[in-house]
């Protein structure tokens, strides 16, 4: 990789922070379109994370590690809308 997983993950997380801030302060329609552009960069986090895990975990534990990460990801994608939907 040209930049490496950690740099790409940091970039994606910074874009996610900017996306959340922009969408919370959005007052014009173009703000939402800017959030869409930022969200494309946030999609770099998960592939970088899985690549980082597979390169740092022994071969016999890769499936277990990726399964745990996918489980946590699924929980957050399900619990987040339930909790924040009540706000």
Secondary structure in CASP SS format (residue, H / E / C, confidence):
PFRMAT SS
TARGET T0000
AUTHOR 0000-0000-0000
METHOD secondary structure of the structure
MODEL  1
X C 1.00
X C 1.00
X C 1.00
X C 1.00
X H 1.00
X H 1.00
X H 1.00
X H 1.00
X H 1.00
X H 1.00
X H 1.00
X H 1.00
X H 1.00
X H 1.00
X H 1.00
X H 1.00
X H 1.00
X H 1.00
X H 1.00
X H 1.00
X H 1.00
X H 1.00
X H 1.00
X H 1.00
X C 1.00
X C 1.00
X C 1.00
X C 1.00
X H 1.00
X H 1.00
X H 1.00
X H 1.00
X H 1.00
X H 1.00
X H 1.00
X H 1.00
X H 1.00
X H 1.00
X H 1.00
X H 1.00
X H 1.00
X H 1.00
X C 1.00
X H 1.00
X H 1.00
X H 1.00
X H 1.00
X H 1.00
X H 1.00
X H 1.00
X H 1.00
X H 1.00
X H 1.00
X H 1.00
X H 1.00
X H 1.00
X C 1.00
X C 1.00
X H 1.00
X H 1.00
X H 1.00
X H 1.00
X H 1.00
X H 1.00
X H 1.00
X H 1.00
X H 1.00
X H 1.00
X H 1.00
X H 1.00
X H 1.00
X H 1.00
X H 1.00
X H 1.00
X H 1.00
X H 1.00
X H 1.00
X H 1.00
X H 1.00
X H 1.00
X H 1.00
X H 1.00
X H 1.00
X H 1.00
X H 1.00
X C 1.00
X C 1.00
END
